[in-house]
Amino acid sequence: MTTSPRPAPFPPPAQPAAPGPAPGAAHAVLWTGIGSLVLLGTGLGWLAAIVALVTAPRARRAVAAAVPPPGTPPGTPPAGRGLVTAGVACAWATLALTLLLVLLVVVWAAALWQLLQGVAPAPLDVGGTVSA
């Protein structure tokens, strides 16, 4: 009985090079944006959010200027771009939530003021009838 030789196995596919380290400015934007969400309950989150938004353009320039490591395929996004985007998103979310919270406090304070002054808001007519 004759045995046929086994074909040689294919070599493993080439793995793309891992992106290089992200610039420190990209990490700063990310952690400042996350910190703004953490500080949201203290009333100081908006300060950290503004810091993240102010430092984001410098971080984007640093990411664009970073040299990719050798062997990086063309078209690979630079390392750190996602960090900056996530930090900016956290910062904008903090500012939006802070604005919403301020508006809710203002509405609540106005309703409380009316209640304490004895001026109750007019009841809504749900039934559709006109009362005389």
C-alpha positions as CSV (number, residue, x, y, z in Angstrom):
1,M,0.0,0.0,0.0
2,T,1.4,3.3,-1.0
3,T,0.9,6.4,1.1
4,S,0.7,9.8,-0.5
5,P,2.8,12.5,1.1
6,R,0.9,15.0,3.2
7,P,0.9,18.5,1.8
8,A,2.9,21.1,3.7
9,P,0.7,23.2,6.0
10,F,0.1,26.8,5.2
11,P,2.1,29.3,7.1
12,P,0.1,31.3,9.7
13,P,-1.3,34.6,8.4
14,A,0.8,37.6,9.1
15,Q,-0.5,39.6,12.1
16,P,-0.6,43.4,11.8
17,A,1.7,45.3,13.9
18,A,0.2,46.6,17.1
19,P,-0.2,50.3,17.2
20,G,2.5,52.2,19.1
21,P,1.9,53.9,22.4
22,A,-0.5,56.8,22.4
23,P,0.7,60.2,23.2
24,G,0.3,61.3,26.8
25,A,-2.0,64.1,25.8
26,A,-4.5,61.6,24.5
27,H,-4.5,59.8,27.8
28,A,-4.9,63.1,29.6
29,V,-8.0,64.0,27.6
30,L,-9.5,60.5,28.3
31,W,-8.9,60.5,32.0
32,T,-10.0,64.1,32.4
33,G,-13.2,63.3,30.5
34,I,-13.9,60.3,32.7
35,G,-13.0,62.3,35.8
36,S,-15.6,64.9,34.8
37,L,-18.3,62.2,34.8
38,V,-17.1,61.0,38.2
39,L,-17.2,64.5,39.6
40,L,-20.6,65.2,38.2
41,G,-22.3,64.6,41.5
42,T,-20.0,67.0,43.3
43,G,-20.8,70.0,41.1
44,L,-17.2,70.2,39.9
45,G,-17.6,67.9,36.8
46,W,-18.1,70.8,34.5
47,L,-14.6,72.1,35.3
48,A,-13.0,68.9,34.4
49,A,-15.1,68.7,31.2
50,I,-13.9,72.1,30.1
51,V,-10.3,71.1,30.8
52,A,-10.8,68.0,28.6
53,L,-12.4,70.0,25.8
54,V,-9.6,72.6,25.9
55,T,-6.8,70.1,25.8
56,A,-8.4,67.9,23.1
57,P,-7.2,69.9,20.0
58,R,-3.6,69.7,21.3
59,A,-4.0,66.0,21.9
60,R,-5.4,65.5,18.4
61,R,-2.4,67.3,16.9
62,A,-0.1,65.1,19.0
63,V,-1.8,61.9,17.8
64,A,-1.6,63.1,14.2
65,A,2.1,63.9,14.5
66,A,3.0,60.6,16.2
67,V,5.1,58.3,14.0
68,P,3.5,54.8,13.5
69,P,5.7,51.9,14.4
70,P,7.4,50.0,11.6
71,G,5.3,47.4,9.9
72,T,2.0,49.2,10.5
73,P,-0.3,48.6,7.5
74,P,-1.3,51.7,5.6
75,G,-4.6,53.2,6.5
76,T,-4.3,52.1,10.2
77,P,-5.7,54.9,12.4
78,P,-3.1,56.5,14.6
79,A,-2.9,55.2,18.2
80,G,-4.7,57.5,20.6
81,R,-7.4,58.9,18.3
82,G,-10.0,56.8,20.0
83,L,-8.8,57.9,23.5
84,V,-9.3,61.6,22.5
85,T,-12.7,60.9,21.0
86,A,-13.8,59.0,24.1
87,G,-12.6,61.8,26.4
88,V,-14.4,64.5,24.4
89,A,-17.6,62.4,24.4
90,C,-17.4,62.0,28.2
91,A,-16.8,65.8,28.6
92,W,-19.8,66.7,26.4
93,A,-22.0,64.2,28.2
94,T,-20.9,65.8,31.5
95,L,-21.8,69.3,30.3
96,A,-25.2,68.1,29.0
97,L,-26.0,66.4,32.2
98,T,-24.9,69.4,34.2
99,L,-27.1,71.7,32.2
100,L,-30.0,69.3,32.6
101,L,-29.4,69.2,36.4
102,V,-29.3,72.9,36.6
103,L,-32.6,73.3,34.7
104,L,-34.2,70.7,36.9
105,V,-33.1,72.6,40.0
106,V,-34.4,75.9,38.7
107,V,-37.8,74.4,37.8
108,W,-37.9,72.7,41.2
109,A,-37.0,76.0,43.0
110,A,-39.6,78.0,41.0
111,A,-42.3,75.4,41.9
112,L,-41.2,75.5,45.6
113,W,-41.3,79.3,45.6
114,Q,-44.8,79.3,44.2
115,L,-45.9,76.8,46.8
116,L,-44.4,78.8,49.7
117,Q,-46.0,82.0,48.4
118,G,-49.4,80.3,48.4
119,V,-49.8,80.6,44.7
120,A,-50.7,77.2,43.5
121,P,-50.5,76.5,39.7
122,A,-53.8,76.2,38.0
123,P,-55.0,72.6,37.7
124,L,-55.0,71.1,34.3
125,D,-58.4,70.3,32.7
126,V,-58.0,66.8,31.6
127,G,-61.7,66.0,30.8
128,G,-62.0,68.6,28.1
129,T,-64.9,70.4,29.8
130,V,-64.9,74.2,30.3
131,S,-65.6,75.2,33.9
132,A,-67.3,78.5,34.5
